[in-house]
Amino acid sequence: MIKPQLIEGTTVNGLGKDIAERFFNMNRNTKFENSWHFMSAFDPEVKGLGKRESAVCERALVDLKRIAGKVARLSQRTLPAQPGRHDGLFLYFADFGKVWLSTEFIWFGQRRVSDDPAAPSRSYLKIEEAYRAFGCEPESGESVCDLGAAPGGWSYSAAKRGARVTAVDNGELKAGAKGNANITRLAADAFTFVPDKKYDWLFCDMVEHPNMVTKLLEKWIKNKWSRKFIVNLKFGRVDPIQLLEKLNSPELILKKRCLKFGIKHLYHDRDEITVFGILE
Ligand SMILES: C[S@@+](CC[C@H](N)C(=O)[O-])C[C@H]1O[C@@H](n2cnc3c(N)ncnc32)[C@H](O)[C@@H]1O
């Protein structure tokens, strides 16, 4: 991976010009025959940075047209069709005068999903996105145990597909999950809950320490209580990099026991990551 370069400047024109020149110089030996992606993002914590991002990108493109018209005309500002590594121009605005430039980027296949007015929570969008991201979703007739289910976005999404859901939570289900014929609510603690049958799916989206939730997931895997899982881990209280290293480490049985295993920070995830697996 080529190291991103930092570009610093105080004005929109200055930054735009530097970006165009740096990009051109980095690609002196590249033959541009096909379209390439021009992508940008900004730190959402810095107020007003979005406007600056748009203005600088526009300026950079104007300057690139001046230096290398054909190259600029082949640029496209749309998302790649496929997730993975892509060549192009990627800018990350860390602050008003600080922009990171990379000529390679990895796109994780972010897909916006449409909301459902009957969905009881915005968490519904997370699970819908997870199905697309991992390429697997509950099917009609499958069974789902949803730990920490309330107010019921995840349960509702599985029930919509005709799955039968056991929703474990002391909290109440709401909107489309409440009174849903495919959902049975159990008021219980997820950590002591012992299922009386094997489920097709384990769902888990609890605001609990990620180490405790990971241990719970391992318990489910060891006991073969479900064949597939989607679990959300909130990293607010721990270092996310250490959490990722732990999830990928051989000391946990997660990867070892899974035929398919994936971890993603979804578009709809906040300080949390989503873990998916299909067991052997
Ligand atoms: C973020 S919400 C879940 C949202 C849900 N996935 C949805 O789509 O609406 C977290 C839920 O976890 C539940 N919870 C936290 N700790 C729990 C535990 N030990 N046992 C059962 N539920 C728990 C909370 O009551 C809360 O309803």
The ligand as a Gaussian input file, in Angstrom:
#p B3LYP/6-31G(d) Opt

LIG

0 1
 C      -28.966000      -1.216000      21.471000
 S      -30.334000      -1.963000      22.225000
 C      -30.748000      -3.212000      21.061000
 C      -31.447000      -2.678000      19.886000
 C      -32.034000      -3.776000      19.034000
 N      -31.011000      -4.566000      18.367000
 C      -32.962000      -3.229000      17.982000
 O      -32.749000      -3.499000      16.789000
 O      -33.918000      -2.534000      18.330000
 C      -29.617000      -2.872000      23.515000
 C      -30.586000      -3.737000      24.279000
 O      -29.812000      -4.664000      25.014000
 C      -30.532000      -4.976000      26.171000
 N      -29.632000      -5.610000      27.135000
 C      -28.498000      -5.104000      27.673000
 N      -27.959000      -6.005000      28.530000
 C      -28.763000      -7.103000      28.480000
 C      -28.733000      -8.360000      29.112000
 N      -27.770000      -8.683000      29.981000
 N      -29.714000      -9.241000      28.843000
 C      -30.708000      -8.931000      27.954000
 N      -30.783000      -7.754000      27.339000
 C      -29.821000      -6.838000      27.584000
 C      -31.087000      -3.632000      26.615000
 O      -32.209000      -3.825000      27.461000
 C      -31.436000      -2.972000      25.298000
 O      -32.805000      -3.149000      25.000000

